[in-house]
């Protein structure tokens, strides 16, 4: 065997070995199908047969391989982010899984919800917690709050108030206003921690100062009942109205109730009606129902059964069961 032939054999052997290694490396690399959300290795998804890497533009519906839509110019990253937030779970899933695989904290939380609910994937509390915890550890406060709620409610796994409080504290440390309110409520109720109204007040103020407007209602309630502070209905009303003026639908509804009934304030049905109207405009179903009743009975407004039915219908569509009963009774 001459030297030239030996060199040829070595070269062929080298190319074969290199090719095998490359195939092995490519087989170990998995990707997410952006059409159905399945994880796979190779050039095409074995479930839906879509080509690896193909994404569909959320703006114009064009199939693309490059990072920019060939038709409308939308960037792939922006399209995936938009798709991941879609309220249709099946539509959102491929983008959620793809973004989660790259470590996106918000997508990791959403993927955890899929495992929690058993939608598009097999239900798995362990995988749900793993994804949600990874999101939180990446600095995403809403993940810690959600995990805390899971421990608090005891729906996915056994209730554990201490773990819930720990998760809320992690979110609070990241600057979450909502988490501060949750911690405050734990101190107020003595859930997972020794009951302490003063600590509850501190956390409620922290939540309010960070922009959680409903926390002013909790502060108002503590003043109203004299919990941790002197009983002070005047200051309580001040905080209820502050929450309402800052756009809290619940506070607007409650202030409307106070004026309608003359609780804490002189009765003023016209003011009560206006606060109910503001709450209804913010989506509060109870206030929609109250407006229907106000029109039916002439509380703060002239009687109008047509308007009453209109508000009962709005309230029913917003989920108020009594409003649905009244709409069915009077609309025929």
C-alpha positions in Angstrom: 0.0 0.0 0.0 1.7 3.2 -1.1 1.9 6.3 1.0 -0.6 8.3 -1.1 -3.3 5.7 -0.6 -2.6 5.5 3.1 -3.0 9.3 3.4 -6.3 9.0 1.5 -7.6 6.4 3.9 -6.6 8.5 6.9 -8.4 11.5 5.4 -11.6 9.5 4.7 -11.5 8.1 8.3 -11.0 11.6 9.7 -14.0 13.0 7.7 -16.2 10.1 8.8 -15.3 10.5 12.5 -15.7 14.3 12.3 -19.1 13.9 10.6 -20.2 11.4 13.3 -19.2 13.8 16.1 -21.1 16.6 14.4 -24.2 14.5 14.1 -23.9 13.5 17.7 -23.6 17.1 18.8 -26.6 18.2 16.7 -28.6 15.3 18.1 -27.9 16.5 21.6 -29.0 20.0 20.8 -32.8 20.3 21.2 -35.0 23.2 20.1 -38.6 24.2 20.6 -41.0 24.0 17.7 -42.5 27.5 17.4 -45.6 26.0 15.7 -46.7 23.4 18.4 -44.3 23.9 21.3 -42.8 20.4 21.2 -39.1 20.0 22.2 -37.2 18.0 19.6 -33.8 17.4 17.9 -33.3 17.6 14.2 -34.4 19.6 11.3 -38.2 19.1 11.5 -40.6 18.7 14.4 -41.8 15.0 14.5 -45.2 16.1 15.8 -46.3 18.8 13.3 -43.5 18.4 10.7 -42.7 22.2 10.8 -39.1 23.1 9.9 -36.9 23.8 12.8 -36.6 27.5 13.6 -39.6 28.6 11.6 -41.7 31.3 13.4 -45.0 32.9 12.4 -45.1 36.7 12.6 -47.8 37.8 15.0 -48.5 41.0 13.0 -48.9 39.6 9.5 -48.9 35.8 9.8 -45.9 35.3 7.6 -43.7 32.2 8.1 -40.0 33.1 8.6 -36.6 31.6 9.3 -34.6 34.9 9.6 -34.7 37.1 12.7 -36.8 39.7 10.9 -40.2 39.2 9.2 -39.6 39.2 5.4 -43.0 40.8 4.9 -43.6 43.5 7.6 -40.2 43.8 9.2 -41.2 42.8 12.7 -38.4 41.3 14.7 -38.6 37.7 15.8 -38.0 38.5 19.5 -40.8 41.1 19.5 -43.2 38.7 17.8 -42.4 35.9 20.3 -42.8 38.2 23.3 -46.2 39.3 21.9 -47.2 35.7 21.2 -46.2 34.6 24.7 -48.6 37.1 26.2 -51.6 36.0 24.1 -54.6 35.1 26.2 -55.2 32.0 24.1 -53.1 29.4 25.9 -52.6 27.1 22.9 -51.4 30.1 20.8 -49.1 31.4 23.5 -47.5 28.0 24.4 -44.8 27.6 21.7 -43.5 31.1 22.4 -43.7 30.6 26.1 -41.7 27.4 26.0 -39.1 28.8 23.6 -38.5 31.9 25.7 -38.4 29.9 28.9 -35.8 27.6 27.4 -33.6 30.7 26.9 -34.1 31.7 30.6 -36.7 34.5 30.2 -38.1 35.0 33.7 -41.6 36.0 32.7 -41.8 33.0 30.3 -40.6 30.7 33.0 -43.4 31.8 35.3 -45.9 31.2 32.5 -44.5 27.8 31.7 -44.8 26.9 35.3 -48.5 27.8 35.1 -48.9 25.4 32.1 -47.4 22.6 34.2 -49.5 23.7 37.2 -52.7 23.5 35.1 -51.8 20.6 32.9 -52.4 22.6 29.7 -50.3 21.7 26.6 -48.1 19.6 28.9 -48.6 16.8 31.4 -49.6 18.2 34.7 -46.6 18.2 37.1 -46.5 20.2 40.4 -42.7 19.5 40.6 -42.0 20.9 37.2 -44.4 23.8 37.9 -42.5 24.7 41.1 -39.1 24.3 39.3 -40.0 26.7 36.6 -41.7 29.3 38.9 -38.8 29.1 41.4 -36.2 29.6 38.5 -38.2 32.6 37.5 -38.1 34.0 41.0 -34.4 33.3 41.4 -33.8 35.2 38.2 -35.2 38.3 40.0 -38.8 38.2 38.8 -41.0 39.2 41.8 -44.3 38.0 40.4 -43.0 34.5 40.4 -42.3 34.6 44.2 -45.8 36.0 44.8 -47.4 33.3 42.7 -45.4 30.6 44.4 -46.3 32.1 47.7 -50.0 32.0 46.8 -49.7 28.3 45.9 -48.3 27.5 49.3 -50.8 29.8 51.0 -53.9 28.3 49.2 -52.7 24.7 49.3 -54.2 23.8 46.0 -51.3 22.4 44.1 -49.6 20.9 47.2 -50.0 21.0 50.9 -50.7 24.3 52.5 -47.6 25.8 54.1 -48.0 29.4 55.5 -44.3 29.6 56.5 -43.1 28.9 53.0 -45.7 31.3 51.6 -44.5 34.1 53.8 -40.9 33.3 52.8 -41.8 33.7 49.1 -43.7 36.9 49.8 -40.6 38.3 51.6 -38.4 37.4 48.6 -40.7 39.3 46.3 -40.8 42.2 48.8 -37.0 42.3 48.8 -37.2 42.7 45.0 -39.4 45.8 45.5 -42.8 44.3 45.0 -45.6 46.4 46.5 -48.1 43.5 46.2 -45.8 41.3 48.3 -45.7 43.9 51.0 -49.5 43.8 51.2 -49.5 40.0 51.4 -47.0 40.1 54.3 -49.1 42.8 56.0 -52.2 40.6 55.7 -50.3 37.7 57.2 -49.3 39.8 60.2 -52.9 41.1 60.6 -54.4 37.6 60.5 -51.5 35.9 62.3 -51.1 33.5 59.4 -47.7 31.8 59.4 -46.4 34.4 61.8 -47.3 35.8 65.2 -50.3 38.2 64.9 -49.0 41.8 65.0 -51.2 44.8 63.9 -48.3 47.2 64.2 -46.2 45.1 61.7 -49.3 44.8 59.5 -49.6 48.6 59.4 -45.9 49.0 58.6 -46.2 46.6 55.6 -49.4 48.1 54.4 -47.8 51.5 54.4 -44.8 50.1 52.5 -47.2 48.6 49.9 -49.1 51.9 49.6 -45.9 53.9 49.3 -44.8 51.6 46.5 -48.0 52.2 44.6 -50.4 49.4 45.7 -53.5 51.7 46.1 -55.7 49.0 47.7 -53.3 49.0 50.6 -54.8 52.3 51.7 -58.1 50.4 52.3 -56.3 48.0 54.6 -54.8 51.0 56.5 -58.2 52.5 56.7 -59.7 49.3 58.1 -57.0 49.2 60.9 -57.9 52.8 61.8 -61.6 52.1 61.7 -61.3 49.1 64.0 -58.6 50.4 66.2 -56.2 47.6 65.4 -52.6 48.6 66.4 -53.7 52.3 66.5 -56.4 54.3 68.2 -59.9 53.9 66.7 -60.4 56.8 64.3 -63.4 56.7 61.9 -62.5 60.1 60.5 -59.0 59.0 59.5 -60.4 55.7 58.2 -62.7 57.6 55.9 -59.7 59.8 54.8 -57.8 56.7 53.7 -60.8 55.1 52.0 -61.3 58.2 50.0 -57.6 58.4 49.2 -57.7 54.9 47.8 -60.7 55.8 45.8 -59.2 59.0 44.5 -56.1 57.0 43.4 -58.3 54.7 41.2 -59.0 51.7 43.4 -62.3 50.2 42.1 -62.9 48.4 45.4 -62.4 51.7 47.3 -64.7 53.6 45.0 -67.4 50.9 45.5 -67.0 51.1 49.3 -67.1 54.9 49.5 -70.2 54.7 47.3 -71.7 52.3 49.9 -70.8 54.6 52.8 -72.5 57.6 51.2 -75.5 55.6 50.1 -76.1 54.2 53.6 -74.9 57.1 55.7 -72.1 55.1 57.3 -69.2 57.1 58.7 -70.6 60.1 56.7 -73.9 61.9 56.4 -76.0 60.1 53.9 -75.8 61.6 50.4 -77.2 59.3 47.7 -76.1 61.5 44.8 -72.5 61.3 46.0 -73.0 57.6 46.5 -74.3 57.2 43.0 -71.3 59.0 41.5 -68.8 56.8 43.4 -70.6 53.7 42.3 -70.5 55.0 38.7 -66.7 55.6 39.0 -66.2 52.1 40.4 -68.4 50.6 37.6 -66.3 52.4 35.0 -63.3 50.7 36.6 -64.9 47.3 36.2 -66.4 46.7 39.6 -69.4 44.3 39.2 -70.9 45.0 42.6 -71.1 48.7 41.7 -72.7 47.9 38.4 -75.4 46.0 40.3 -75.7 48.9 42.8 -76.3 51.3 39.9 -79.0 49.1 38.6 -80.7 49.1 42.0 -80.3 52.9 42.3 -82.1 53.4 38.9 -84.8 50.9 39.9 -85.4 52.6 43.3 -84.5 56.2 42.6 -81.5 56.4 44.9 -79.5 59.5 43.9 -81.0 59.5 40.4 -84.4 59.5 38.7 -86.1 56.1 38.4 -85.5 54.5 35.0 -86.2 50.8 34.5 -84.4 50.9 31.2 -81.2 52.1 32.8 -81.7 49.7 35.7 -81.8 46.8 33.2 -78.8 48.1 31.3 -76.7 48.1 34.5 -78.1 44.8 35.7 -77.0 43.3 32.3 -73.5 44.8 32.6 -73.2 43.4 36.2 -74.4 40.0 35.1 -71.9 39.9 32.2 -69.2 40.8 34.8 -70.2 37.8 36.9 -72.7 39.2 39.4 -75.2 36.4 40.0 -77.9 38.5 41.7 -77.8 40.9 38.8 -78.4 38.0 36.4 -81.5 36.9 38.4 -82.9 40.5 38.4 -82.2 41.0 34.7 -83.9 37.7 33.9 -86.9 38.7 36.1 -87.5 42.2 34.7 -86.3 42.0 31.1 -89.2 39.8 30.0 
